[in-house]
């Protein structure tokens, strides 16, 4: 097992331990939406070395693709974050249909710096639904995309 793989595995172990200690959830559903049948969705981004990333992820579920296409910004969050092997990025939400889960990652690394070897995961109700590995820009999305 290489150094980067060990660091990413350690980052996921740290994220799992943090979940066991604290179970905070970010804003998830549009107001007035029922939780029946909803899935708890967790996005995770880990890296083999400290790097800055631009991420885009779905936080609120649209009623349809047409509604999403009409106003994607109402459902997505975009931000620039710093991720280290010791501190993976984790975000929790609830989606009525977890198949809408979407996480896109772009490294902001400039020339002369090695690849961050980024790894993303989407978990639904605690089970890994999809993973993505890429030296710079992994993507994790489920079937609605």
Rosetta blueprint (number, residue, H / E / L):
1 X L
2 X L
3 X H
4 X H
5 X H
6 X H
7 X H
8 X H
9 X H
10 X H
11 X H
12 X H
13 X H
14 X H
15 X H
16 X H
17 X H
18 X H
19 X H
20 X H
21 X H
22 X L
23 X L
24 X L
25 X L
26 X L
27 X L
28 X L
29 X L
30 X L
31 X L
32 X L
33 X L
34 X L
35 X L
36 X L
37 X L
38 X L
39 X E
40 X E
41 X E
42 X E
43 X E
44 X E
45 X E
46 X E
47 X L
48 X L
49 X L
50 X L
51 X E
52 X E
53 X E
54 X E
55 X E
56 X E
57 X E
58 X E
59 X L
60 X L
61 X L
62 X L
63 X L
64 X L
65 X H
66 X H
67 X H
68 X H
69 X H
70 X H
71 X L
72 X H
73 X H
74 X H
75 X L
76 X E
77 X E
78 X E
79 X E
80 X E
81 X E
82 X E
83 X E
84 X E
85 X L
86 X L
87 X E
88 X L
89 X E
90 X E
91 X E
92 X E
93 X E
94 X E
95 X E
96 X L
97 X L
98 X H
99 X H
100 X H
101 X L
102 X E
103 X E
104 X E
105 X E
106 X E
107 X E
108 X L
109 X L
110 X L
111 X L
112 X L
113 X L
114 X L
115 X L
116 X L
117 X L
118 X E
119 X E
120 X E
121 X E
122 X E
123 X E
124 X E
125 X L
126 X L
127 X E
128 X E
129 X E
130 X E
131 X E
132 X E
133 X E
134 X E
135 X L
136 X L
137 X L
138 X L
139 X E
140 X E
141 X E
142 X L
143 X L
144 X L
145 X L
